Structures are given as C-alpha cells and as structure tokens.
Amino acid sequence: MSNISKRLERLPVTPMLWRVLFLTGIGWLFDAMDQGMVSGVMAAIGKVWKLSPSNLGLLGSASAVGMAVGAAVAGMAADRWGRRSVVTLTLVLYGAASALSGLAPNFELLLFFRFLTGLGLGGELPAASTLISEFSPTKARGRMVVLLESFWAWGWIVAALIAYLLIPVYGWRIGFFLGGIPALYAAYLRRNIPESPRYLEQKGLYREADEIVCKMEQQAGVSNEMPDPAARRIEESGRNIDFSDLWSKTYFRRTMVLWILWLGINFGYYGFVLWTPTLLVGKGFSLVKGFQFTLFMSIAQLPGYYSSAYLIERIGRKAVLVIYLSGTAVSAYLYGQASSVNSVLIFGCLLYFFSLGAWGGVYAYTPEVYPTSARGSGAGWAAAVGRLGAIAAPYIVGLVYESNGKQAGFTYVFLMLTIVFGIVALVVALAGVETKGLTLDEINELKL
C-alpha cells in the first residue's frame, strides 16, 4: 500500500472530509433539483405547448444524451487533469445551461439546452463520487459516498416543492431558473475544494498530496510516523488507462457487472421518476395532486439513503444492492397495480425508498473496483453506458403508455420496469464481488 493510502487509512472522518462532502453534496443537490424539475416541467409544458407523449419522452431523453457524453468525457478528464477541476467546471456548465433552459422560446432550443445541462450533470456525478471515495478511509468509505448521494434526495424534495407550489402559479420556466442560478454560486464555493491526495500521489505530486494529508492528520490529532512520500516507490503505474483496458482480463468482470448495473438502474429509475406526475394525471388525478404525490414520495427517499448508508458498512455493498434492487422490483409491480389514493402513496413511497437506497449502493460500489489511474475513467464509462438506459427509458415508457391506453398503459409500464430491476438484482447477486472492509489497494489486487 502506498504512503498516502496508509496515512489516509489511519484517519477517522476529519473536518476536511466533511467539508469536501458538504461542498460536493451541495452541487449534487442542485443536480437533483434539475432532474426532479423535469418531471414537473414535462407535465406542465405538455399542456402549454400541447406536446405528445413521444415528444415529452424526447424532452426527458435530451439531458440523458448529454449525461452519457459528459460522463465518458469527464471521467477520462478526471484521470488526466484531476477530480477537483472536473467537479467544478461541470457544475458551472450545468448551472448556466439549466438557467438558459428557462429562457427557451421553443421546443427545439429547449432540447438543446437540456442536452448541455446533461453534459454538466453527467460529468460531475462520477467525478464527485470518485473524489469522496478517494478521500475516505476504508471503514467509512461506503457510508460517505452514500451520504454524498443522499443530497440527491434533498434536491428532489426541493424540486417537488417547486413543482407543487410554484410551477402551477408561475409556469414551468421558474423551475429551471431556481435550479440553475444557485448552482453557479455552489460552483464558486467549490473553488477551495482540495484535490484527491491519492490522485496527486499517483501523478507524482508528492508534496501537494503530503500537505493535504498533513492537514487532515493535524485535525485528527494523528502524528505522521511514515517515511517521506517522495522516497517511496510507486506501486501503481502512472499510465492513464484507456477504454480497451477496461475490458482486459483484469477488469472484464468488474466492467461487465458495472455496465449492466448502471444500464438497468438508469432505465428503471428514469422510466418512472420523469413520468410520475404525467402518469398520475392519466390515472385521473389532477396535475397539482400529482405534484403533491411526488413530494410525498420524494421524502421517502431520505430513509432509503440513510438505511443504505447504515447497512453498507455492515452487510456489504453486494447485499445492499441485491436487497434494494429486489425491493424496487417488487414495489414497481405493486405501484403498477395501484388504483386508490392510499395504494398510490404507499407503493410509490416504497418505490422511491428502495430505488434511491439502491442508487446509494451503486455510487459507493462503482469507484471502488478500479485503481486510481483508471477510477475516473471506469466510473465515467459505467455512468455513460448507464445513461443509454436513461435515454431510452423516457421514450420507451411514452410509447408503451401511449399504445396501451392510459389505464392499461400505467400497469404495463411498471410491469416492464419490474422485470428490469429484477434482472439487475440477479446479475449483481451472481457476478458481483464484495468490497466491504477492503482498502482501495486491496481491491485492486483481487482476482476478479
């Protein structure tokens, strides 16, 4: 194990780590606000601009296309130029494009601005989870990444409040303004986030890495009794790993499981969250009532995240993923059969609870399975492939819903999503590898 890694493993969760988590999480919150706003916008703009379900599906898919491109490019950029630069610049792009979405005069320009928004959003998420994972000691690594992901729930709650309280009064544009402009301020706050010490060490920047870890050791009251980091041998190649390396014998199984996991959870998740208000309107509920239901369901995300954060260091990443993905599959089926107000709320809350707990496991697990030189690229490409599911889901859901009628279409949509979540849970159960309790260096040495 490298010098910097050994010193980080000796530390508790320091104030610096909490600060990095908070500043990174605030940006994550605004990202979630934007994604949550789209579901409210789809329902509102469909009436204002008289868009068909297929066109509404395109609106949901536009940002997903940008997210796919952004994740792949930003992941490789994070390995080449650093995690900190990527998480700051991508948030600037996201904030500016989201605000411009609120000014779009027609559907075509709105699609373009949503694509740009997706570029920023898709680029930030894998780089941010990689940064937190590399800052954290093994005993807290999974929990800290899930806590980062929990900011998504708070952003979705704010988005649901805006959709419920403001969009019916001020129109759909207000949502994009409130999501984009504050995000630019969050990007300004991020300018003081330190770079990942593991990344700096891997690049040969020993002095910079040492300074950051020294500050963390001072905060924890831990003395550094290890040799000068500049004097130790690099155990990991500093070569940037390219796309073909992700499918080499060493990483084949890791990459295969991650890509299926990301593809399936994106398809399932974006298949229901972007369509929920619109589908509820089709079930006979008013638009405002649909927003109200979405708000209640969004609040159910919080215990989903926090229970996942609690369990992930106790029963492991693989167990958390299988349990929460299976719970999502069952909840999706029950939600598709719901007909009364109470059943819609109960099964909807269960659906959000389990799906977001699963997302916490995905983000905790993904950065762990690649070495530092490939962590950004590996996580970025997994997220990029996953976005193919997010691109396809809104459009396919629209087609299934439109072709089967509003009542039967609702049931068929969630039956389809049940099957997807079930398949992903099975793949993780059969082919996933547990990483609980292993340092990042030990995981790299696993024969997968």
N, C-alpha and C positions, 0 to 999 in steps of 0.2 A: 504494500500500500504506500502511496506517495506521502511525502512530508505534510503537505497541506491537508490531504484527506485524513491523515491520522490526527492532526490537530483539531480539525472540524468534528471528528467523531468523538473527541473527548469533551466537547462542549455541551452545555444544556441549550435550551432555546433562549438566545440572547435578545436584548432590546434591539440590536441591529437587525436581527432576523425578523422580529415582529414588525419593525419599521418597513423593511423591504416587503413583507407580506401585505401590510396595510396599503402602501402606496401602489403596489402592483394590483391589489384587490380592488382599489377604487376604480382603476381603469377597467377592470373586469366587470365591475358593477355597471358602468356606462355601456359597455359592450352588450351586456344582457338587456339593459333598457332598450337598446336599439332593436334587438331581436324580438323582445317582448312587444315592442311598439308595432312591429309589422303585423302581428295577428290582429291588433285593434284597427290598424290602418286598412288591412285587407277587407275587414267587414264594413268599415265606413266608406272607403273610397269606391268599393264595389257599387254602392248605391249612388254616390255622387257622380262618378264617371260611367256608370252603367256597364261595368265590366263583366264578362262571362266568367264562370268558374275556372276555365282553362287559362284565361288571362290573369286571373288572381293567382293561379299556380305559378305562372311565369314571374310574377312580382315576388313571390316567395323564393323562387329559384335563382333570381338575379344575383342577390347578395351571396348565395351559396356558391355560385360560379366563381365570384371574386374570392371567397374564402378558400376555395380549393387552390387557386393560383397563388394567393397570398401565403397560405400555409407552406406550400412546397418551396417557394422562393425565399420566404423569410426564415424557414428552418435552415436552409443552406447558408443564408446570410448570417444567422446567429452563430453557426460554427466557424464562419470565416472572420466576421468582424465583431462578434460579441453579442451576448444576450441583452445587455442594457441598451445598446443603441437601437436594437430591433424593437424592444417593447415600448420605447419612447416614440420613435418615428412612426410606427404603425398606429399608435393611438392618435397622433396628430392627423394622419391620413383619414382614419375613421371619423374623428370629430368633425373635420372640415366637410367630408362627403356626406355625413349624416345631416348636417345643417343645410347643405345645398339641396338635399332631398326634399326639404320642406319648402324650397323655392321652385321646385319643378313645375313648369307650366303645362306639361302634357305627360302621357303615359310613357312614351319612348325615352324622354330625358330622365324620368323617374327611374326607369330600369337601369340607365347608365350610371346614375348616381348611387343606386343600390349596389351595383357591381363594384364601384370604387369603395363604398363602405365595407363591402365584404373583403376586399383586398386588405384593408387595415385590420379588420376584425380577425380574419383567418390567419394573418401573420402574427398577431400578438399572442393568441392563446397558447400555442405550443411553446413559444419562446418564454412566456411568463411562467408556465408550469416547470419548464426546464430550469429556469433561474432559481425558483424556490426549492426545487428538488436538490440542486447542487449546493445550496446554502445550508441545507438541513442535515443534522446528524441522523444516523440510521434509525435510532429509537423514536424519532419524531417526524421522519421524512414523509411517510404516507399521510399522517394526520395533517401536517402543514399544507400539503398540496390540496387535500380535500377542503381544508378551511379556506384556501385561496378560491377554490371552485364554489364555495358557499356564497361568495359575494355575488355570484350569478343569481342566486335566489333573491337576494335583496334588490338587485337591479330589476328582476322580473316583477317583483311586488310593486316597485315604484312605477314600472311600465303599466301594470294592471290598474293602479290608481289613476294614472294619467288617462288611460283608455276609458275608465269608468266615469271619472269626474270631469275631465277636460275635453276629450275628443268629441263627445256628443254636443258640447256647448260651443267650442272654438274651432272644430273641424280637425281633420287628420294632420294638417301641417304642424300644429303646435307640438305634436309628439316628437317629430324629428328635430325641431329646434331645441326642445328641452333635453333631448338625448345627445345632440352633437356639441352644442356650445359649452356646457360644463366639462365635457370630455377634453376639450382643449386646455382647460385650466388644470385638469388632472395630469395631462401630459407635461405641463410646466412644472408641476410638483415632482414629477419623476426624474427631473434632470439631476437630482442628487442621489439617485439610487446607485449603490456601488456595483461593480461588475462581479460576476461569479469568481471566487478565488480558484475554484477547480479549473475553470476555463483559462484564467490567467496563467496558472501554473502549466497547464497543458501547452500553452503557446510560448512558454519560456519566459514569461514576465514574472519572475520570482519575487522581485522586490515589491511590485504592486500587490501581488497576492498575499505576501507576508504582512504588509501594512494593514490590509483589511482584516486578516485573521488575528493579528495582534490586538486590534481594537475590540474584536469580539472576545478575545481572551481576557482583556482588561475588564470588560463589562461583566464577565462571568467570574472574575477573581481567580483565573487559572493561569499558572505560570507556564511559559514555553520552555520545556527542557529538551526539545528535539534539536537536531543539528540544523545548521544554516540551510534553508531550502535550495540555495543556489549550488550547494555542494552535492546534493543527492542526484542519483541517476533517474532519468525519466523512464518509468516502467511502461508507459503507453506511447505509442507512436504519435508524433505531432502531425502526421499526414492527415489532410482532410479526406474523409471517406466519401466516395461518390455514390451515385444511385445504384450502380451494379453491385457494390459491396454489400448493400442491404440484403441482397438475395444470394450472397455467398453461403457456403456451407455453415459458416459460423453463425450467421444471423438469419438463416432461412426460416426456421421455425418461429423465431421471435417476430419477424416481419409478417409472416403469414397470419399468425393469430391476431396481431395488432390491426392489420388491414381489414380482416373480417369483422373484428370487434368494432372498429371505427365506422366501417361501412354500414353495418347493421344498426348500430345505436343511432347514427345520424338519420338513417332512413326512417326508423321508427319514431324517433323523437320529433323531428321536424315534420313528420307526417301528421302528427296530431296537434302540436302546440301552435303552429301557424294557422291551422284551420279551426281551432276550437270555437271561437266566437261565431264564425260563419256557419259551422255545423250545428251549433246550438240554435241559431236563428232558423235554420232549416227544420229543426225539430219542433218549432213553434214558439220558442222563447223570443222575447224582444231583444233588440241589439244591446240595450242597456243591461238587461238581465243577463245576457251572455257575457258581457264585460264583468258583471258582478260575480258570476260563477267562476270566471277565470281568475279573479282576485282571490277568492277563497282557495282555489286550487293552488295558486302560486304560493300562498302562505304555507301550504303543506309541503313545499319543497324544503323548508328550513329543517324540520325534524328529519327529513330524508338525508340531507347533507350531514347533519351533526351526528346522527346514528351511524352513518357510514364512516365518519371521521373517528368515532369511538371504536368501532369494530375492526377497522382496517389494520390497526397495530395489534389486535388481539386474536382475530381468527384468520387474518391474512388477506391479501389482495384478491386472490383467486376465489376464495369463499365468498367475499363481499360481492364480487362481480356476478357470480352464479346466482346467489340468493336474490340480489336486487334486480337482475335481468329477468329471472323467473317470476318474481313478484310483479314486474312491469308487464310481462306477457299475460299473466292471469288478470291483472287489473284492466288491461286493454280489452280483453274479451268481455269482462263484466260491464265495462263502460259502454261497449258497443250494444249491449242488451238493455241498457238503462232507458227507462221511459218516464219515470216520475222525477219531480224536483229533488227529492231526497236521494234517490239512487244515482242521479247525475252528479250530485255533490259528493256523495260518499265514495263512489268508484272513481270519480275524477280526482279527488284528493289522494286516493291510493295510487293512482296512475302517476301523478306528479311526485309523490313521496318516493316511490320505488325508482322511477326513471332518473330522478336527479341524484339519488343515492348511488345509482349505477354510474352516472357521469363522474361523480367524485372518485370512484374507483378507477375509471378509465384514465383520468388525468394523473392520478397518483402512480399508476402502473406504467404508463407509456414511457416517461423519461428514464425509468429505471433499467430498461432492458438493453440499452446501448451504451458504449463507452463515451467518455467526454468528447472525443474528437468527432463522434457521429450522433451525439444526443439530440442536437437541434435538428439535423437533417432527418434522423429516424423518426422523431416525433412529428416533424413538419410534413413528411411524406405520408405518414399514417393519417394525420389530420386532413391532408389534401385528398387522399383516396376516400376518406370518410365523407368528405363534402360532396362526392359524387352521389352518395345516398341522400344528402340534404338537397342536392339539385333535383334529383329525380322525384323525391317524395312528394313535395307540394303539387307537382304537375300530375303525377300518377294518382294521388288522392283525389285531385279535382276530376280526373277522368272517371275513376271508379264511382265517385259520388254522383257525377252528372249522368252516367249511363244507367244507374240503378234506381234513380229517383231519390228524393230527399229522405224518406223514412228507411227504405231498404239500403240505400247508399251508406247511411250512417253505420249500420250494422256491418256491412261488407268491408268498409274502410278499416274498422277496428279489428275485424277478423284477420285481415291481411297483416296488420301491424302485430297482432298476437303471434302469428307464425314467424315473423321476422325476429322478434325478441326471443322467442323460444329457440330458434336455430342458433343465434349468437350465444345464448347461455350454454347450449350443448357444446359448441366449439371450445369455449373457454374451459368448460369442465373437462373435456377430453384432451385438449392440447395445450392449455395454459400452464405456465410454470410459476410456482410460488416464489416470491422475492422478499417476503416478510423476514425481518431480522438480519438481512444480508447487507453489507456495505455495498456501495456502487462498484467498488473494485472487485469484491467477491462475486457479484452478479456477473461481471464481465468474464469471469473465469468459469462460469457454469458451462457445462457441455449440453447445450440445448438442441 
